[in-house]
Structures are given as structure tokens and as C-alpha cells.
Amino acid sequence: MERTYAWHKYDENTLQEVFALGDSYREFLDNGKTERECVVQSVAAAEAKGYVDLRDIIKSNTPIKAGDKIYYTHMDKSIALFNIGTDDIELGMNILGAHIDAPRIDVKQNPQYEDSNLLFWDTHYYGGIKKYQWVAMPLAIHGVVVKTDGTRIEVNIGDNENDPVFCITDLLPHLGQEQMQKKAANVIEGESLDLLIGSQPKKGEEKEGVSKFINELLEKQYGFVEKDLLSAELEIVPAGKARDMGFDRSMIIAYGQDDRVCSYTSLVAMLEVDTVKRTTCCLLVDKEEIGSVGATGMQSRFFENAVAEILTLMGKPNSVSVRRTLENSRMLSSDVSAGYDPLYASAYEKKNASFLGMGVVFNKFTGSRGKSGSNDANAEYMGFIRRVMEANDVTYQTAELGRVDLGGGGTIAYIMALYGMNVIDCGVAVLSMHAPWEVTSKADIYETKRCYVAFLTADDETI
């Protein structure tokens, strides 16, 4: 089937829009290297567009009506936005759902140790990574430290040009003959991904001198001490800003584009759409990379609870209304797809792969091998999606996640499908997915945003 190269249809004005969106997206990435930082940016953008905190509405017991714009954050790591439409909400919502967590390395609760006058923090990697990609490169530390009195200290060290950076060391090739004989999965062991954080001892201290020096520095400069790491969430991420890539600046290389490229375009689309018939919703959630578990993952009931609160304030205080609303909703599970890389062609089935520059990608199903763990969208919903895209001149493509027997992956789609709603995976093709630096096409980012706007505004009368 012939595909359309999105760049071919752009005039000069459209090209300006494409590159402007890329610029604002890079800024979002630079300021959102953790899920908490993404939520902060999302709240600020939502409030600037007139969105109101659901908790404030609940406190004031104010009825919710068509035209109201509402957001709800959960534990500062997930957020849901709602734009209430003129149709009865029980007829369903148009939902965009993406995740804002990304593969990384986390600092353990008891991390600090000194060995050979070098001070390290012990770590535990998060999500699916190739461990060898994370060594011998500048790293930053982002997150929070919460003290016993409840004080929360925001940590962001390594991304300001005046900050120090950190690294995980590697073995020099001259001594690495045995290491190089190992399988790639074991070249760097998980327990060896320890972060080097210091080497200067406290003057006059012969024992644990570096640890004592760094502890005093942490307290003086950052306001916490070693024991406060017991109640900290510190994430180790690549240091450095998102950059334009290629002589033509047609691509973006950055950390965390899986899945912040879909989170950002979902947020932008949500805030761009004003008056709607069907209620619209944008979900940006945590923990997808480790199975959508925990209180802030999609398997949590925080989204269902938020919907129940909204329906109660709309005069529908019963569980049947919640179930009807969710079952009648339709969703784009906004997540990335594996872009075809000709350097690794054997991993793909080319007819059913996604390509950079050919628009937003629809994955009818994901899962592993025999579609295990997949949401498999039905043909009727796929037909509806095609109709919406073509009516709005959105450049789109369809794909699978690699060769059938090779592997696969999952998203939050199957979780939302548990409510009985129509769901399909939809997002941006990515090269070097889950690497510290991932690559996307600005044309695909632009078409994905247009796709999300078209989907949010779609209703049965206009499509």
C-alpha cells in the first residue's frame, strides 16, 4: 500500500508551524525529564487556558456544566484534563491517554558507599533499557527529597550549564577482553550501574573522608543529608537539552520521547480545542514502563474516581452513570511506535512497519508474538478512525511493532479497554527507542498533534 510522505504536502506557512511546534516541544522536554516535572508544566499550561482544579470544585460543591474545563492531579505524577461538552456525558468521551514516565535509573533508598576514595550512589534501573548504553556519559539527577517534617526539596542537578554532572563508569578496552565476550545483556550488570558522585575527602579525615565531605556539601547546598535519601525519589537521566537533528533540522534527538512526544502533542491538542459536543479528556499517567502499576499508574482507579466525582457534580451520583460514560467513550492510547531503521532491517516486516516522516502511526494491536497482552481494536473502530483522519487531511500510517516472532510491547490501551470502550494505539514513530537519546521526525510530531485535534472534535454528526 502506498504511503504519503508528510513533508511533500507542506507549504512555507505550514513548515513554519511544523518547526514552531518542534521548538515548543523541545522546551517541554528540557523542563520535563521526570513525570513530576511534566505534571507541573501541564498544570501551568492548563490553568493558562482556564482549567480549574477539580478539588477546588469539589470543596465549593459547584455544579459542573457544559463548557467547564477541569484538571485533576494525582500524587503529582499523573494528571487528567476534562473539557465538558454539550452532549450528555453518558454518551461517552473522546479520550487521549499517554504516559509521562520514561526508562531511567533510580537511586536506591540506602545508596551511598565509598570505595577506593570514590563515592557512589547505588541504583536500580527502571523500565526496559540496554544497560550498556548508560555508561560513560554525563548524567543528571532530578526528583524530590522529602524530610521527616514534610518538607519537600526539589532536586534538579546536572542540566544547568553551571551544574556538575555525574556518570556511571565503564571498563577501558585495554582491560575489557573478558567483558567483551559477554552477551550484550550482561556486558554491564544491573548492580554495576552505580553513579559516581564525588572523590574529594574532608580534610584530615582518613576514613570515609569523601562521604563526610559530600554529606556536608549536600546539606549546605541542597538542604538534605544522607539519611533523607530514605524518603527520596531521585531519577538519573541523561544530562543535556533536546536538540534539532540533521543538517535540515527535520528531527529531534532527546531523552524521554517515549512517551513524552505523545504526551506533549496530546496536551497541546487538548488545550487547543475549545467548545466541544462530546466531552474530551486528556490523560497523562505514570508507571507505564513497568506495567502501569501502583497508585499513579493506569491500573489505579484514580481516573475512574475523577470521572465519578465529575458525574456527581453533574447530578449523576451513581455507578451506572460512570460505567455508561466509560463504556461509551472512545480512546486513542497515545504511545510511540518503533520506527523502521534500515540499519536493523531484519527486525521489521517492512510492509507493516512505521516510517519517520510518514505521519502519525496507528497500531491496531501491540502485545508480544501471538498478540499476548494486547488490545486489538475492532475493524469498525479502525474504519471510524480512518474516516476521521481522511476528513481532516491527516497524514497517517499503520504498523506493527516489529516481526511477529521477535517480540513486541504494550501500552495502556488494554487497561482502558477493560471498561468496554473502543481503544487503539496511536502515536509517533521513534528511532533508538528506550535509548538515552531517541529520535523523532518533526513532521510526525505535527501530524500527530493534528490527529489528536481531529479525534477530540469528532462526533457522530460531523463524521
C-alpha positions, -999 to +999 in steps of 0.1 A: +000+000+000+014+034-010+023+057+019+023+095+019+055+114+028+041+143+050+069+167+041+057+168+005+024+185+013+037+214+034+038+249+021+060+276+037+034+286+062+029+250+073+066+245+075+068+274+100+041+257+121+059+224+120+092+239+132+075+261+158+058+231+173+092+213+174+107+243+192+080+243+219+082+205+222+119+207+229+113+232+256+088+209+272+113+180+271+140+202+287+118+211+316+101+177+319+127+150+325+105+133+352+068+127+355+065+152+383+081+179+361+057+171+332+027+174+356+039+208+368+042+220+332+008+206+323-009+223+352+006+256+343-005+253+307-040+241+316-045+270+341-034+295+315-063+281+293-089+285+321-088+250+335-098+247+372-086+221+398-113+195+404-105+195+441-115+232+444-148+225+426-155+196+450-147+218+480-171+245+468-197+220+457-201+239+424-222+221+398-203+212+366-219+221+333-211+222+296-181+244+288-163+238+321-127+229+319-113+208+347-080+192+357-072+166+383-037+157+395-029+125+414+002+124+437+019+150+415+027+122+390-004+118+368-030+143+355-064+142+338-079+171+320-116+173+310-134+197+287-171+192+293-192+190+261-227+199+253-238+163+247-249+142+277-216+128+291-231+094+294-229+092+256-192+089+261-160+110+260-132+113+234-100+104+254-063+108+247-042+088+270-004+089+271+023+082+297+049+106+311+073+082+327+104+071+308+131+045+311+158+057+335+179+047+365+166+053+401+186+059+432+181+033+459+169+042+494+202+033+510+225+042+481+257+058+494+290+040+498+327+048+495+353+026+478+389+035+470+383+072+477+354+073+453+319+079+464+290+062+447+252+060+448+237+025+443+209+024+418+181+003+403+171+007+367+135+015+358+119+001+326+134-017+297+169-004+290+200-017+273+223-012+304+255-007+284+240+024+268+240+043+301+277+041+310+304+068+304+280+096+296+271+128+315+241+122+337+218+145+358+198+139+389+161+150+391+135+143+417+124+151+452+136+146+487+110+146+515+122+151+550+105+138+581+089+171+589+072+170+555+095+195+538+099+186+501+131+196+483+130+197+446+163+183+431+175+192+396+212+189+393+232+185+360+211+202+334+221+238+342+254+247+324+269+256+357+259+224+374+281+194+380+272+162+362+276+126+372+284+093+354+285+055+355+320+044+347+330+017+322+360-005+318+387+006+294+390-016+262+426-024+271+413-045+300+379-054+286+387-086+267+367-107+291+339-081+293+336-080+255+330-118+254+297-114+274+263-112+258+251-076+254+225-081+282+254-088+306+282-066+295+271-042+322+254-058+352+225-041+369+244-039+402+272-021+384+251+008+373+263+029+403+266+066+400+299+082+407+292+114+427+324+125+444+361+120+451+373+148+474+378+139+511+371+161+540+404+175+552+420+154+579+396+126+576+413+093+566+382+071+570+351+077+548+365+112+541+348+116+508+315+106+522+318+131+550+328+159+526+298+151+503+274+149+531+283+183+544+281+197+508+246+182+503+233+197+535+249+231+527+240+234+490+208+213+487+193+212+521+192+174+528+215+148+543+223+112+535+195+097+558+169+118+540+175+096+509+153+071+527+124+092+516+135+104+483+126+098+447+157+106+426+159+098+390+191+096+370+186+108+334+209+119+306+223+154+311+217+179+283+190+195+262+169+183+234+184+192+201+175+196+165+190+168+145+202+167+109+215+194+086+179+201+077+168+202+114+140+179+104+143+156+135+147+159+173+171+139+194+163+139+231+158+118+262+123+106+272+105+109+239+088+076+247+063+087+256+066+125+261+063+131+224+027+118+226+021+134+260+030+168+247+010+166+215-020+153+235-017+182+259-014+207+231-043+193+212-065+192+244-058+228+251-062+239+215-098+226+213-123+249+229-160+242+226-169+206+221-200+184+217-186+152+232-167+157+264-130+155+258-103+141+282-065+140+282-048+115+305-011+118+312-001+089+335+029+074+353+044+038+356+036+026+320+072+015+316+069-010+344+033-023+337+011+007+347+011-005+383+009+014+415-013+043+427-002+066+398-003+040+370-032+034+347-042+003+366-050+026+396-086+038+399-077+075+401-091+082+367-124+063+374-126+082+407-122+115+389-149+107+364-172+097+393-166+130+411-174+149+379-206+130+373-217+135+409-213+173+404-233+170+372-262+154+390-254+118+382-242+104+415-244+067+407-220+039+395-242+031+365-235+066+350-198+061+355-199+027+337-221+041+309-198+071+304-166+049+302-181+022+281-194+047+255-161+065+254-135+061+227-098+065+231-065+069+214-039+053+235-012+078+226+020+059+226+050+057+203+058+031+176+091+015+166+103+035+135+118+014+107+156+016+108+173+003+076+204-004+097+184-031+115+160-041+088+158-078+098+139-068+130+110-054+110+084-066+085+087-037+061+051-036+048+038-033+083+064-010+098+062+027+106+085+052+089+098+086+100+082+114+081+051+095+071+027+108+097+010+096+128+011+058+134-019+036+143-011+002+158-043-019+156-027-042+182+006-045+201+014-073+225+040-100+221+042-127+194+007-141+194-007-107+204-003-117+240-011-088+264-026-068+235-056-046+230-068-055+194-090-027+181-120-039+161-125-032+124-154-009+129-133+014+151-104+013+127-129+023+099-141+052+121-105+063+127-097+063+090-128+083+083-118+110+109-082+112+096-091+114+059-118+140+066-092+162+083-064+155+058-041+140+084-012+120+071-013+086+088+002+051+086-005+018+102+022-005+117+030-035+139+058-035+165+084-055+146+085-090+133+058-114+146+080-138+164+107-113+175+090-096+204+066-066+209+055-043+236+025-030+254+007+003+263-021+014+285-047+005+258-057-029+272-064-013+306-088+013+293-104-014+270-115-032+302-142-006+305-156-018+272-147+013+253-131+014+218-093+019+221-065+019+195-028+027+199-017+059+181+015+079+182+049+089+167+075+066+151+107+067+171+143+056+163+165+042+191+135+038+214+144+034+251+180+045+244+192+075+265+187+096+233+158+089+210+150+103+175+117+116+161+106+135+130+091+170+133+066+162+105+053+132+125+050+153+157+030+179+137+007+153+121+002+136+155-010+169+170-034+174+141-046+138+145-054+144+182-073+176+175-093+158+148-101+130+171-111+152+201-135+172+179-150+142+162-187+134+169-212+112+152-230+141+134-199+156+118-181+124+108 
